Amino acid sequence: MIDNLVLLDPTPERRRAMRGRTEPPPSLDGVTVGLVDIRKHQGDKVLDRLEALFGERGVEVERLAKPTYTKPAPDDVIDRIAARCDVVVEGLAD
C-alpha cells in the first residue's frame, strides 16, 4: 500500500470533492473488469491488448465506451459500469 498516494480527478469541479480510495480486490478470481474506451486516439488498442491478457487468465471482461471523449459518460454507460463491473480500467491515450 502507498500511504501518501495522491489521486487527481480530471473532472471540472469548482470545489474539490473528497473521495476515499477503494481497496483493490485481493485477486481477479470471479471479478468482472470493465474496460472503458473514452474514445481518445489509440486508447482502444491498449484496451484490446488488456482484454486479450485478461482473457488468457480467465478474467471476465466487460467492454464499454463513451460516445466521445469531449463529454462525460452518459448515464446509461455509468449505470452499466456500476451494475456489471467490479474493477474498471479507463483507456486514456493520445
N, C-alpha and C positions, 0 to 999 in steps of 0.2 A: 504494500500500500504506500502511496505517496501522500504524506500528511500535508504538504504545502502546495498541493496541486491547485492551480487557478484555471477555471473554465471560463472561456469567453463566449458570450451569447451574441450572435450576429444580428439578432432581430432589432428593429429600430424602436426600442422602448425609450420613452422620455425619462422614466425612473428605472433604476436597476431593480429587477426582481431577484430576491434571494431564493435560489434553488439549491436544494441539497443534492449531493452526489448519490446516485443509486449504485448500490453494490452490484458488481457483475456476478453472474451465476457461477457456481463452483465448477461447472463443466457445461458443455453444449449438448450433453445427452438429453434428449427429449425436449430440447429448446427449438423454437422457430425463430430464425434470424430473418429480419426484414432488411432487404437491400433496396434503398430508396434512391432512385435516379432523379436528381433535381434538374436535369437537362442542361448541365454545363458540358461544354465540349470535352469529349473523351471520357467523361465520367462513366458512361455505360460500359466502356472497355474494362475499366477497373472492376466494376460490379460483375461483369461476365466472368472474369477470372476468379473473383471471390466465390461466385456461385459454383463454379466448377470445383474449386478446392473444398468448399463445404460439402458438395455432393459426394466427392470422393471419400469423405469421412462420415457419410450418412446423416449429415445435419440437414434438417428441414429448412427450406428457404422460401420466403415469400417475396416476390419482386413487385415493387410499387414505383410509381413515377408521378412527379408533378407535371402539369401541362407545360409550364415554363419556369425558368429559373428567376424570372423577374418579379414574381409574386409569391406570397406564402402558399403553402399547400392548401388545396380546398378541403373543406370539412370531411368529404367522403374519403379522401386519402388518409387524413389523420385518423378518422374513425376505423378504417381498415387496419392501420398500423396498430392502434390501441387494442383492437379486437383479436388480431391474429399473430402478433409478434411479441416475443419475449425480450429480444435484443434487436437493436437497429443499427445499421451501418448506412451512412449517407454518402453518396458518391459526389464529392466535391473535386473538381478538376478544372484546369484551364490550360 
